[in-house]
Structures are given as structure tokens and as C-alpha cells.
Amino acid sequence: MDRSEAPEILKWNISDIYNSIDKFEADFQKIEKNCEKFANFKGKLSNFEDILQYFHFNDEFEIILEKVSSYILLQHDIDLNNNLYIEYNERLNILMAYLSNITSYIAPELASLSNDYYNSLLNDKRFDNYRYIIENIINNRKYILSEKEETALSTINKFSNGFEEVYETLTQADFKFEPIIVKGKSEILTQSTYGKFIENRDREIRTQAYNNLYKIFNQFSKSLALNYINFVKMVSSDVELRHTGCTFNQIFNSKKIPKELFYKLIENVNTFVGLEHKYFKLLKSTLNLNDFGFQDVYQSLSNDFDKKWNIDVQKETVFKALSPLGCEYQLLLKTAYENNWIDFCTNINKKSGGYMLGVYGVHPYILLNDNGGYDSLSTLAHELGHAMHTYYSDTTQPYSKHNYATFIAEIASTVNEILLNKYMIKNAETDAEKLFYISHYLQSFKGTVFRQTMFAEFEDFVYQKAEKNEILSLDILDKKYKELLEKHFSDFVKIDNNIIHEWTRIPHFYSPYYVFQYSTSFISAVYIANSILDGNLVIKEKFMNMLKSGSDGYPIDILKNAGVDLRKNDTYIYAFDDFHKALELAEKLLNK
């Protein structure tokens, strides 16, 4: 579809950010000029007034920068061939590199102040909105280098995205996969279309997709491994320079997330990995396959259900499913629907997938690519969860505290997914339909909790090796990955030479220690969503307060205030028990 032909209700309203390109350009020029003003604070961040002025100036600068960068991104993603916004994005990248250099003095200068000085700042009410920032400086000051060293690192870091860019260019642009033959016709296989083929009910089609995709990844596995290993070495060298001890600590020290929590997740997943085996045993039996392989693991337990929902029905279904969150939440959903926060349009050259982008002082935006299936329905609920979380944080907190941590970012969205799934199960008209939704939940749990934790354990192995200056190679990484596959899939899924290279196609490995947060978020969401459905008004109120918290506190404390303590085994046991119950219900329906 040409975008100009689509109804306006299907397209987001970017004019809420800027209603003309002239106003956008004026703000762009403003941030370019204001970059220079950061130099005015150099050598002055040693008294209350100048520090306060710097904080205020930085807030004002970043609010405009967020609007400008969001406008570029949104305009680019609705038409990837729009050269105007490709050029604007490059102009922005140049600006950000310059900004990083000109502000490199700030961290060392603030770190040089004494603890007594910072305690005085914390006791000054004018700095209440910056308490979290100040505490982060205190927590991280011992890891901040000299101004000269920070400047050098900021220069080097200009190229830090190069490894990910090489990976993306290879896998998204350069890799050409053999087409898939469907009913005698040739269909293009890409990273984006792979999911469609691997979920196809026809085993020949998904086997083609599996083999054709991994044929190329196997062919380039040495190059992909070398690129990733060098990325890990770069990250580890920064850890060594700053003496942070390990990569995990460097990333999460300021958030006060201990590595013990990371290992608590792995410990519990390993304890309950038998449930994952039970799931695969049931799926293998249902599909009646003796040679059950990795081309089969994304199949549904339900063979007899295929339903489509138009966009109006999707919006109404999500609205009803999320009613347990209360009237205020539902009114905000109506606002999102009626004021074009969501881009449903499936036009040519639009970015694939879906995401939510918050624009402080405006509202969140959601990009979708609707296909009418349950995945689209579930994605709508998921991204609305992010949007509501962002809206509540943006409108409750000042700019300095509006951003919530990645550690809790997926909870609100997953709560929505689970509420939708439970609603669909409850209102299913047939056993086949009910089984379909239960299967979807089991797949989501398996893919998020078990799978992402497996990834997390793999990358922890990699960083531990790098931090000890031990050898890393394709063979070493393949061997470790195969060991983890054997633990998670046991004897129920055939481990072949394709799947041991699967780790080379996981883009999140270029964001160290990111993936485990998907697992902890899902586990947290299971407890919150079920508690709300059980009528627990206390948890519901605490959850709504979490949505409004932004970064007004450390993420573990914010989550604990929402009723979830990830430092205790009870939280994990509750989630795995819910998975077990869904598995038993699926077995009963299959045995009817």
C-alpha cells in the first residue's frame, strides 16, 4: 500500500511534535548552537549555583534534543528510503559525537567533589529532582577517569558501534538466503520473514527456512565470531581501564542491581528446566514427530485454530482485556486510540516490527505492522503497556526523573500481554481456540524466561573468559552454546550442526547483559498480572504507582514497592508454577 492512500486513523500524528519542517529545523539549529554553551560550565562545577544551573540547562537541552531525534526517527521509519531524514540522522550523529567530546570534562569535574559536598547538595531542596543523578555520581565516582582520559575514551567510543553496525550490515543487507518454495512459487527469505516460515504448519516449508537461513550463518560463522569477540574485548578493556571489576558491575553499579540477582535467575531457571523439557515432550508428541528438531520448536499445540482480527476489533479487544487495570488506564487507552498515537499502516518501505517511542512533553508513539493475527493483537497490547508506562512517568515526574530503567521497562508491557492472553483464554469459544491461547502463553514463557536466560548464561561465560584474558574462539563459543542447548532441550529436540551457531544471529549480544532483564521482567509480570486478575487491589495500586515512578528510586526498590522481590525464590517459584498450570491445562485439552 502507498502511505498516501491509507486512512489517517491508521497513521500516527507526527505534527504533534512539529507541525512544520521549519519549526523542526529551528530546534535543530538551536541544539547545535547550545552545544557550545556546555563549555561555559567548564571549571565552574564546584559551587551550588553553577551545578544547579548546569542541571537546569542540561534538562532544557535534552528535552529539545529528544524532540528533534524522535522526529527524525519517526519520519525515517515510515519511509526508509526518505533521503532527507537519512541525511538529518547523519547530521545528528555528527552532532552527538561533538557533544560527547565537548562534555567529557563534566564527569571528572563532578567526581572530584567530596562526599561531604555531595551530602550538602542532597540536603538542599533545590536538588531534590536530581537526587538520583547525584547518588549515581557518588556511587560511580571511583570509576571515573581524568578529564584527559575521558576525552580520549569519548573519541574512541565514536567507533564503539562499529561492531554492531558490521553485524547488522552483514545479516540484514549482505546476507542473501535461498528463497523458500511455497506451493510451487518462490518466496523471499530474510531475517524479517524467517519467523513467518518457521511457524508454518507445513514442515517442508519450515525445514527449508531453517536450513536456508543457517546455511549462510554457518558460512560466515568465523567472521561473525571474530566480530563479536572483538566487541567483547572492547567492552572488557573499558572495564579494565575503569577498574570496575566486571562488565556486569560496570553496567549495573549505578542502578544498584547486584550480580547475585543475575545468578538467582539462572539458578531458578536451572532448577525448573524440567518444565521446559516437559513442554517440548508434549509438543513433540502433539506433532507426532520422531525426529523433532529446531525447525519444529515454534509450532503451536493447537492445529485447528486460525483467526484474524481487524484493527477496530483489536483495539476493542485490548480495551476490554485491560479493564482490570481500572477506568483511568482505560481512558488513557481511548486517548491513544483517538489521538493517533499508533501507526498501524503497512505501507511500502516502512520499518518492520514494532516499538514504542516516548517524546517527553508530547506523548508516546507506537509503530506497528499489522497482519491481523494474534501476534499483532498481542503486540498492540504489549506496546500500549510501554506507552502507558512512559506517559505516566513523563506526566508525573520532572524530566530529570522521567526515564525508567531498562530493568523494569518490559514489566508493564508484559503485564498487558498476560492480561490479554488470560482474557482470550477465558472467552474462547472452542477448546481449539483455548488451546491456541494457552500454547501462545507457553511459547512466550519458554521464549522469554528459559531462552533469554540461556542467552544470559552464555554471554556471562563469554565476559568471564574475556575479563580473565582467556582465549575466545568460534570453537570455544560453539562448544559452550551446545552445552547450554543440551541442558535446555535435553533429548527431546535434536541438536544439529545448524543450531550450535544460533548465538551468531542474536543481535542483543551487542548490548551486554541486556537479555536477562527480559526474563526477570516476565517473571515479575506473571505475579503482578495474576494478582490483579485475582482482585488484589493492593498490588494493582502498587503497580500503577510503579508506572508513575520513572527513576524516582532504584529499580529493585521500585519493583519491590510494586510487590515483587526478585531477591527471593518465592517470586520465581510463583512464575514457574503458573507455567506448570498452563502446561497441565494444555495436556487436558489435548487428551479430551
N, C-alpha and C positions, 0 to 999 in steps of 0.2 A: 504493500500500500504506500502511495505517496503521502507524506505527512500533511500536506496542504488539503488533502481530501478527507482527512479524519475529523469527526465531530470534535468541537472544542472541549466537551466534557471528558474526553479521553486523554487530554493533554494538560500537563501542568502549566501553571501561570507564572512564567519567569519574570513577567513585568512587575510582580510584587517585590522583586529585588531592585531592578532598574527598569523604568518604563521607556527608556531610550538608550541607544548606544552612546549618545553624547554624555549622559549622566554617568554611565559606566566608565567611560574614558576619563571623565573629570576626576572620579575617585581613584582610578588607576594612577593618574598623574600625581594625585595628592599623596598616595603612599610612596611613590618614587621620590618625591621631594622630602617627605617626612622621614625617610630612611636616614637622611643626612643628620637629622636632629638628634638621633641616638648618640652621635659623637659629642653632643653638648653635655652629656652626663658623665663623660669620662673623667675620672679623678675626683668626682663630686659625691660618689655614693658612700658617704661616711657620716652624713647627718640626717636626722629625721625628715626634714623638709624636702631635701633633694631626693631621698629614697621614695617618699610618698609621691612626689611629682613624677618621678620615673615610673612608678607603678601605674599612675593615672594615665600618663602619656602612652605607655605600652598597651593598656586596655583599649584606649581610643584607636590606636594604630591597628591593633589586631582585629577589632570589630569591622573596620573598613576593609582590611585585608581579607577577612573571611568572606565578606560580601563579594569582593572582586574575584577571588579564587573560585567561589561557588558558582558565580555567574558564568565564568569561563568553562568550568567543568560541565555544568548542566547544558549549556549551549553546544558544547563539543559532543556530549554523549547522545544527544538526539540526532546528530548527524556527524558521524566520524570522519566524513570527507570534507567538512567545512574548514577550509584552509585558514579563514580569518581567525578562528578560535584555536587552531593549531599554532598559529603564529603568536597569538596572545599568550598561550600557555608557555611557549618558549621564552617569551619576554618576561613572564612571571618567574620562570625558573632562574633566569639570569639575575633578576632582582633578589630572589631568595638567597642565592649564593653570595651576592654582595652584602645582604643583610646579615647573614651568618658571620661574615668576616668583620663587618663594622661593629657588631655587638659582642665579639669574642672576649672583650675586656670585662663584660658585666659579671659573669660567674666568678672569675677570680677576685674581682674587687669586692663583691658582696661576701665571698667566702673568707676574706681577710678580716672581717669584723669579729669581735669577740662574742662569746656566748652571753656574757652579761649585757652587751649591747643589744643582742637579739632578744633577750628576755625583756629588756626595756621596751623594744618595739611591740612585743606581744602583749604588754601591759597597757599599750596606748590604743584606745578605742578606734582611732583613725585607721589603724591597720587591721581591724577585725576581718575585713574582707580578704586580707592577704595572709591570714594566719597559716593556711595550708602551704602556701608558697614559702613563707619564712621557715616553717618547720622542715620543709624539704631541703632548704639551703643548709640548715643546721645538720640534718641527717646526712647530707651528701658532701659537705664541705671538705672532708678529708680526702675525697676523691677528685676534687677539682685541681687542675694543674695551674701553672703560672700563666700569665697573660700571653707570653710568647709561645708557650707550648699549646695553649688552647687555640691561638691563632693558626698555628701550624696544623693542628688537627682539623680545624674547620676548613682549611684549604684542602687537606687530604680527603675529608668527608664529602667534598664535591663529587668525588668519584665512587663513593660508597654504594651508590645504587647501581653501579655498572654491572655487578654480578647478576642482580635480579633482571636488569634490562637485557643482558645476554640470554638468560634463561627464557624470558618472555618472548624475545625475538625469535629464538630457535624454535620454541614449542608452539608459538601462536602464529608466526609468519612463515618461517623457513621450512618447518616440517610439512611434508606433503604425504598424506596417507592414501593408500589404495582405496578406491571407492567401495561402497557396500552394494551388493546386488540384491534388490528387493523386488520380488515378483518380476524378474527379468529386466528390471530397469536399474541403472546406475545412480546411486545417491552419494553425495559428497560426505566424507568423514572428516570432521575436525574435532578439536578438543571440546568445542561447544556442543556439537551434535552427538558426541560419543554417548552421553547419558541416555539419549533417546533410543539409540540402537542397543545398548547394553541392557535396557529394561524391556526390550521387545519380547513378546511371548514366543516368537519363533526362534528356536535355539540356533538354527543355522545362521540367522542374521546376527545375533549377539556374539556368536563364535567368530564370525567374520570380523566384526568390530573389534573384539578383544585381540585377535591375532594381528590384524592390520595396524592397530594403534601401537601395540607393544613391539612389533617388528621394527618400527622406526626408533622407539625409545631404546631398544636393545642395541640398535646400530650405532646410536650416539651416546651410549651409556658412559663410555670413558670420558668424553668431553663434558657431559653433564656432571659427572662425579668430580672431575677436576675443577670445574667452575664452582660447585658447591663447597668443596674442600677449601678452596682459596677464600671463599666468602667466610667460612668458619674461622680460618686463620686470621682474617682481617678483624673479625669481631673479637677473637681471643687476644689479639695484640693490643686492642684498646683496653681490655680487661687487665692485661699485664701492665700497661702504662699507668693505669689509674689505681692499681693495687686493690681492686675490689674483691679479689678472691676467686670469683667465678662469674660466668656470664649471667646466671640467674640472679645473683645478688646485684649485679650492675643494673639490671633491668628493673628489679622489683624492690630494691632497698628503699627508694623514696616512697613506695606505696606500703611499706612495712608488711609485705607478704613473704613469710618465711619459706625456705625451701622444704621444710618439714611438711608443709601443707601439700606441696607438689608430690612428695613421696607418700603422703597419706592417700592421695588419689590413686597412685599406681598400686599401692598395697591393697586397697579395697577392690580395685578392678581385677587384680590378680586373684584375690580371694573368691570373687564371684564369676570368674571367667568360665566356669562350668555352665552357667546360664547361657552364655554365648554359644557354647558347644551344643547345648540343648536346642537352641534356636536353629542352628544350621542342620542339626539332625532332623528336626521337624520339616524344615524347608526341603531338604534332600528327599525325604520320604514323600512329601506332597508332590514334588516334581517327578518322582519316580525315576531318578537318575542314578545309575551305579557309578558313573564317572563324573560326579558332581564337582564342578570346577569354578574358577573365579569369574567365568563368564555367566554364571548362574546365581551368584550370591545376591543380586539386586532384584530378583524376582519376587512378586507378591505371593503370599499364601492363598490369595483369592484369584481363581481363574475366570470367574463368571461375572465380573463387575467392571463396567466401563461407562462412566458418566461425564457429561460436560455441563458446565455452568456458565451462563452468560455473565457479563460484568455486573449488571444490576442485581442479579441473583447472588453473585459472590459478595457484593457489598452488604446486602441484606442478611446473608447467612453469617458473615463475620460479625455484623452488628448484633445479631441475636446470640451468637456463641459467646460474645464478650460481655453480655449483660450482667454476669455475676460481679463484674468489676464496678458496677454502680452507674447511676444516672450521669454524674459529672463526666465520667470517662466516655459514656455513650454520646453525650452532647459534643464532646471534642471529636469523636469519630465522624459525626454529622458535619462538623466544621471542615474536617479534612476532605470529606466527600464533596461537599457543596462548593468549596473554595479552590478546587483544582490543585490540591497538594500532590496528587498522584498522576503519573503518566502511564496509562495503560496501553497506549498506542504501539502497534507492532510495525512501524514503518521501516522502510529500507534504510540501511546504514546506521541504524540505532544500535547503541551498545547492548550486548547480550546480558542476560542475567537480571539481577535485581539488587537494589540497595536503597538506603535512606541517607540523606544528607541534610544536616541541620544548618540553618542560617540564622545566627543569633540576631534578634531584633526583627526578624521576618517570620518565618515558620519553617518546619521541616518539608523536604521534598522527597518523594518516593518514585524511583524508576522501576517499572515492571515490564515484562514481555509476556503478555497473556496468551495462553494456549487453551484456556477453558477447562483444563483438567484440575484434579485435586491439588497437584503441586502448585498451580497458580493460585488457587484458593488459599492454600496454606501459606504461600509466600506473601500474599496480601496481609494475612493476619500477622505474620512474622514482622514484616517491615512496618506495619502500623504500630506494633509494640515498640520498635525503635523510635518511631516518630512521636508517640505519646511520651515516652521516657525523655526524649530530647525537648519536647515542648514544655513539659512540666519543669524540667531542670532549668531551661532557659528563662522561663517566666517567673520562677521562684527565686533563683539565685542571681547575684550580680555576675557580671562577665567573668571576673577572676575565679569564680567557683562554679561556673555553669557546666563545665566539661566533666562527665563521669568517666571513671576508669574503665579500661578495656575489661578488667577482671569481672565487672558486673554488667558489661554492655549487652551481653546476649541473654540475660535473665528475663527482662521484660518481653523481648520478642519470643522467647521460648515458652514463657507462661501463656502467651496468646496462642501459640501453636497447639499447646496441650489442651487449653480450654476449647479450642475449635475441634480438636480430634475427639475429645470426650463428648462434646455436643453432637458430633456426627455419629458416633457410636450409639448414643442414646436415641437418636432419631432415625436410625437406619431402618429401612422398610423391609429388608430381607436379610437372611443370615449371610448371604454372599456379600452384601453391602457392608454389614457389620464387620465381617472378617477382613474386608479390604481396609477399613479404617484401623482396625487393630494391627494388621500387618504393617501399615504405614507407621504406626507408633513404634512397633518393634524395630523396624528398619531405621527409624530416626534415632532411637535409643542406641541401637547397635552401632550406627554410623557416627554418632556424636560421642558417646561415652566410651565404648570399647575401642573403636577405631582411632579416635583422636588421642586417646591415652596411649595406644600402641605407638602412634607417631611421636608422642611426647617422650616416651621411654627411649625411642630410637635416637632422637636428637639430643637427649641428655647423655646418652652413650657417646655421641659424636663430640659434644663440647667437653666432656670429661677427658676424652682422649687428647683433644687439642690443647686443653689447659695444662695437661701433663707433658706436652710436647712429644706425644707418642705418634707413631705413624698412622696415617689415614690413607686408605686406597679404595678403589672400587670393590676389590675382593673382600676387604675387611667390612665395608659397609653392607655389601650384599649378604655376607655371612651373618651379620647381626640382624639384618632385616628378616632373613629366612628363619632365624631362631625365634623371632617375635611372631612371625606368621604361624609357625608350628605351635606356639603357645596359644594363640588366639583361635586358630582354626582346627587344631588337633588333627584327627584322622578323617574328619567329616568333609573337608574340602581339599581337593588335590592341589598340592603346591607344585607349580611348574616353573620352567626357566623364565617365563614372562614376568610373573608376579614378583619375583625377587628383585626386579628392577623398579617396582612400583614407586619406591621412595624418590626416584629421579623425577617424577612428574607431580610432586606435591609442592605447589608454589609457596605455601605458608612456611616452609622450611627456611625461606629467606626473611622471615620475621621470627627471630629466635624466641623460643619458649612462648609462642603465641597459642599453639593449638590446645594445650592443656586447659586453657580457660574456657574453651567450648565445652569441655567435659564437666568442669565444675559448675558452669552456668546451667547446663542441662539438669544436673543433679539437684541444684538449688531450685530450679523452676518446677521440677516434679513435686517437691514438697509444697511450694507456695501455691501452685495451681490446684492441687488436690485439696489443700487446706481451705482454699477459697470455695471450692465446689462443695466441701463438707459443711459450709456455713460458718467457718471460723472468722468472725468479724474482726477479731484482734489482728490476725495475720493479714487480712485484707487491708486494714488501716495501715499496718506497718509497711506493707508492700507499696501502697500509694505514697507513703512518706518517703520510701526509698526512691521512687520515681522523681521526687522533688528535691532530692539531696544534692545532686550534682557531685562536686568534690568537697562538700562540706563535711569532711571527715575521711578517714582511711577506708578503703573499700571493704576490708574484712569487717570493720566495725559497722559500716553502713549495712552490710548484708546481715550481720548478727542482729542489728536493730530491726531487720525485716523478718527475724525469726529463724534464720539459718546460720548454723555454726559449722563451717567446713573443717574445723579442727577436731570435730568429734565424729566417731564412726557411725553414730545413730543416723546422721544425715545421709550417708552413703547407703546404709542398710535399708532405709526407707525407700530410696530410689530403686534399688535392685529388687526389693520386694514388689514394687509396682510393676516392674518389668516381668517378674515371675508370674504375677497375677494375670497380666495381659497374655503371656505365653500359655498359661493354663486355659484361659478362655478361648484362645485360638484353637487349641487342641480339642476342646469340647465341641466347638463348631465344626471342625473338620471330621470329627467322629460321629456326627449326627447321621 
